[in-house]
């Protein structure tokens, strides 16, 4: 398992891969929270938030990466595999930032489609369980 200090280094190294221009308007930067964040739409406590992009006039625009969520889901991975997962999330959140600055919402739509598929699959599973017990 990667300790939080090493995770912070991973996020810093991955942030350095991002072109500086992409940080424009991201005045709150990239933050790491130690929390394990359960998605508010999770069924059976099985959907965790790995990262978030926040647009906030008072707090500034910023990206949060959740160390606890990563450890919960991917704590068993090697450092290299974990780094690749974090890279994917960081780029996802930067895409939110860039699309938000340009007025696009394509990724928001993709995220909503993913959540709907997740919820549909959960509903199907519940129906199948109900049918099996009847």
Secondary structure in CASP SS format (residue, H / E / C, confidence):
PFRMAT SS
TARGET T0000
AUTHOR 0000-0000-0000
METHOD secondary structure of the structure
MODEL  1
X C 1.00
X C 1.00
X C 1.00
X H 1.00
X H 1.00
X H 1.00
X H 1.00
X H 1.00
X H 1.00
X H 1.00
X H 1.00
X H 1.00
X H 1.00
X H 1.00
X H 1.00
X H 1.00
X H 1.00
X C 1.00
X C 1.00
X H 1.00
X H 1.00
X H 1.00
X H 1.00
X C 1.00
X C 1.00
X C 1.00
X C 1.00
X C 1.00
X E 1.00
X E 1.00
X E 1.00
X E 1.00
X E 1.00
X C 1.00
X C 1.00
X C 1.00
X E 1.00
X E 1.00
X C 1.00
X C 1.00
X C 1.00
X C 1.00
X C 1.00
X C 1.00
X C 1.00
X C 1.00
X C 1.00
X E 1.00
X E 1.00
X C 1.00
X E 1.00
X E 1.00
X E 1.00
X E 1.00
X C 1.00
X C 1.00
X C 1.00
X C 1.00
X C 1.00
X C 1.00
X C 1.00
X E 1.00
X E 1.00
X E 1.00
X E 1.00
X E 1.00
X H 1.00
X H 1.00
X H 1.00
X H 1.00
X H 1.00
X H 1.00
X H 1.00
X H 1.00
X C 1.00
X C 1.00
X C 1.00
X C 1.00
X H 1.00
X H 1.00
X H 1.00
X H 1.00
X H 1.00
X H 1.00
X H 1.00
X H 1.00
X H 1.00
X H 1.00
X H 1.00
X H 1.00
X H 1.00
X H 1.00
X H 1.00
X H 1.00
X H 1.00
X H 1.00
X H 1.00
X H 1.00
X H 1.00
X H 1.00
X H 1.00
X H 1.00
X C 1.00
X C 1.00
X C 1.00
X H 1.00
X H 1.00
X H 1.00
X H 1.00
X H 1.00
X H 1.00
X H 1.00
X H 1.00
X H 1.00
X H 1.00
X H 1.00
X H 1.00
X H 1.00
X H 1.00
X H 1.00
X H 1.00
X H 1.00
X H 1.00
X H 1.00
X H 1.00
X H 1.00
X H 1.00
X H 1.00
X H 1.00
X H 1.00
X H 1.00
X H 1.00
X H 1.00
X C 1.00
END
